[in-house]
Amino acid sequence: MWSMSCSPYDGMLDFLLQFYRRDEFPALAAQMERFSVEKPFAGRKVLDATPVFRNTMCKYLALLAGGADLTAAYGNGIPFDPDIIPVLEKYGIKTVENGSSNETFDVVLDCGGVNCRISSRSGYTELTRSGAYRYRNASSPVIIADTSTIKEIETALGTGDGFFRAMQKLGYGDFDGRDFVLFGCGKVGRGILHAISSHGGRVCVVDRHKIDGLPENCVWVD
């Protein structure tokens, strides 16, 4: 169920499918289909401060499918692609600079805690651990996404994929048979380890904690 007919956001999915295959965002695709039936955000004003890039629009589609009256927040120290702002406005998504809105929202999906002073009726979700301290005295419910299982998946696989694509763009995408040293193997490190090993690289992992279940051709030292 991909159609969003009779909405101001018609065409946004077609725009994204010029750049991404549907199987490249399977979780959001499934969420979009479920939300289009359940409408969990119907009648709700949602402020989303996920760093604004083209691929962020896949998340917007899920929120819109769920009935959200969506505003995208950008800037104020959070990286974003300025070329995407007019694209969002073209498809009817309101935009605002981070932390500058005087509106009251039902839900604030924050990043870096820059919107912690924006009024929210139901509460906040903070994307990063670095922004969690801004919510330590919050009087409304706060979910710290960085401590969730989904953040482990996003940080590991998302970062690993981004690392490999960046290396490709820089002309270093041939990992096969090459040796790498990786310092630290937390959520981010595990994603990079997965990306290197899955593309044929050999990795020496340096971490004070013993790493179990290392891929083939990878070794650990403390």
JOBELNOR-V401081 format. One record per residue. PSI is psi as a letter, one per 30 degrees, with the letter a starting at -180 (none if undefined). OMEGA is omega in degrees with one decimal (* if undefined). Layout:
psi->{PSI:PSI}
omega->{OMEGA:OMEGA}
//
This chain:
psi->{j:f:k:h:l:g:l:f:g:k:f:e:e:e:e:e:f:f:f:k:l:e:f:f:h:e:e:e:e:e:e:e:e:e:e:f:e:f:h:f:g:k:g:k:k:k:k:k:g:k:k:j:l:e:f:f:f:e:e:e:e:e:e:e:e:g:g:k:j:k:k:k:k:l:a:h:f:k:k:l:j:f:f:f:e:f:e:e:e:e:g:g:k:k:l:k:k:k:f:f:k:g:l:k:l:e:k:j:j:l:k:g:g:f:g:f:f:k:k:k:e:f:a:l:k:k:e:l:e:f:f:e:f:f:g:f:g:k:f:l:k:k:k:j:f:f:g:l:e:e:e:e:e:e:e:d:e:e:e:e:e:e:e:e:e:e:e:e:e:f:g:h:f:j:f:j:g:l:k:k:k:j:j:k:h:b:e:e:e:e:e:e:e:e:e:e:e:f:g:g:l:k:k:j:k:j:k:f:k:k:j:l:h:k:l:k:g:k:l:k:k:none}
omega->{-174.8:-175.4:172.5:-176.4:178.4:175.2:179.2:-174.6:177.5:175.8:-177.4:177.7:178.2:177.3:-177.5:-178.8:170.8:-173.9:-176.0:170.5:179.5:-178.8:175.5:173.5:-172.7:-178.8:179.2:177.4:178.4:178.9:178.6:-179.9:-179.8:-178.8:-179.3:177.1:-174.2:-179.6:-176.8:-178.1:-178.2:179.4:-176.8:175.4:-175.7:171.9:-179.6:-177.6:172.3:179.7:-170.4:171.8:-177.0:-177.7:175.7:-178.7:175.3:175.6:179.1:179.9:179.2:178.8:179.5:177.5:178.9:174.8:-176.3:165.5:-163.1:169.1:178.2:178.6:-176.9:173.4:-179.3:176.1:178.0:-178.6:176.1:177.9:-177.4:180.0:-178.5:-177.9:177.9:176.6:178.1:-179.0:176.7:-179.3:171.0:178.9:178.2:178.9:-179.1:176.8:-178.8:174.2:-172.2:-175.5:174.8:-179.2:169.7:-179.0:174.4:179.6:174.0:176.9:-166.3:175.2:-179.4:178.5:-175.1:179.0:-175.6:-179.7:174.9:-177.1:179.3:-178.5:-173.7:179.1:-170.4:165.4:179.4:-173.6:-170.5:173.2:-178.0:178.8:-174.0:-175.7:180.0:-178.1:-174.4:179.1:-176.5:178.1:178.1:178.7:179.2:173.3:176.6:-174.6:-176.2:-180.0:-175.1:177.1:-177.9:177.6:175.9:-179.8:-177.0:-177.0:-178.6:-174.8:180.0:179.7:178.8:178.7:179.0:177.4:-178.2:-179.2:177.4:178.7:175.5:-177.4:179.9:177.8:-178.8:-174.3:179.4:-178.6:-170.3:177.4:-178.9:-177.3:-179.4:170.1:-177.0:179.5:-179.7:-176.8:171.9:-178.6:-178.3:-178.9:179.4:177.7:178.5:176.7:179.9:-178.2:-178.5:-175.8:-179.2:176.4:169.7:-179.9:174.7:-173.0:168.3:-176.3:177.6:-178.7:-178.7:177.3:179.5:-179.2:177.6:174.3:178.1:176.9:177.4:-179.1:177.0:-179.6:-178.7:171.1:178.8:*}
//
